[in-house]
Amino acid sequence: MKRIVDKNRRKDRRKVRVRGKISGTANTPRISVFKSNKHLYVQVIDDVAGTTLCAISNVGDYKSLKVTVADAEKLGTALGEKMKTLNVTSAVFDRNGNLYHGVIKALADGTRKAGIAF
């Protein structure tokens, strides 16, 4: 039990540290990622106005995608295409306390392949 509590504390500390350094604007919104064991949720947020510009997950239209590296890259590419329709070409990446490897990295790489700069 102590191991799980320590793991959650480390994730919370990373989350606070990262969120203290980045903020999204209308020109460069923040891409926030939430990952569970079954689902992956991504939001594009304008922190100045306090609004979500667009969101994507593997629950709605992309229900066939799982939380794997290959599917996360497809979801990232779809997010990049959705952001292009909003005329957003650059963003800041908020990994939300998750380590930058595996699914999180694949999502970021897929978004970059769609033409969004971090």
N, C-alpha and C positions, 0 to 999 in steps of 0.2 A: 504494500500500500504506500509506503514511504517513497518508493521509486516513482510511482505514478504522480504523487504530489510534487516531487522535485522536478519531474519532467514538465508538468504544467506551469510551475513557477518559472522555469527557465524560458518557456515559450512566452509567458506573460511579460517577462523582463525584456525579451527581444522585441516584442510587439510595441511596448512603450518606447523603447530606444529608437526603433525605426520610425514610428509615428511622430516622434518629436522632431525629426529631421526633415520630413517631407510633408508637402501639402499640395493639393490640386487646385488649379485655377481653370478658367474657361478655356484658355489656350493650351495648357498642359494639365489635363485632369489626372487624378490619381486612380490607378487600377488596383482595386482591392480584391484579394483572393481569400475565399474561405473554403477549406478542404475538409471533408469528413471521409469516413471509410467508404461510403457509397456514392457520395455526390461531390461535385465541384461547382462552386458559385463564384462568379466574377462580376464586379460592378465597376463602372467608370463614373467617378464622382468629382463634382466641382465643389470643393470645400468652401470657397468664398461665398457662393450663392446657397450652399447647403442642399444641392440637388443631385440626384442620380441621373446622368445623361443617358446611359443605357446599361443593360444587364444581360447576362447570358449564363446558362447553367446546363447541366446534363439532365435536368428534370423535365423541362418542357419540350421544345422542338427537337432537342438533341438527346432524346431519351435512350437511344440505342448506344450512346457513348458511355463507357465505364470510366473509373478513375485509374487509368493506365497512362503510361508515358505517350503512347501513340495517339490515344484518344484525346489527351490533354493538348497535344499539339494541334489536332484538328479543331478543338474548341477555341484555342488561341487564334487560329487562322480565321475562324468564323467571327470572333470578337474583333479582330483587326478590320475585317470587311465591314462590319457594323459601324465601327468607329470612323471609317473612311466616308460612309454616307453622312456622318455628322460633321464632316470636314475637320476632323481631328487628326493631326499627323504626328504629334509627339505627346508623351505622357510620362508620369513617374510611376514606378512599380512598387506597390505595397504588398509584401508577401505575408503580412498579418502574423508575424511571429514564426512562420514556417521556415525551415531551413531551405536554402536555395539549391535544391537538387531534385532529381527525379521528376515528379509530376509538375511541381511549381516551375522548374527550369524549362520543361517542355512547353508549358503554357506560355511562358515569356518568349521562348524561341519561336513558337507559332505566331505570336502576335508580331514579332519583329519581321518574320517572313512575309506577313501581309502588308508591311510597309510602315508600321508604327515605330517611331524612334523612342528609345528610353534614355 
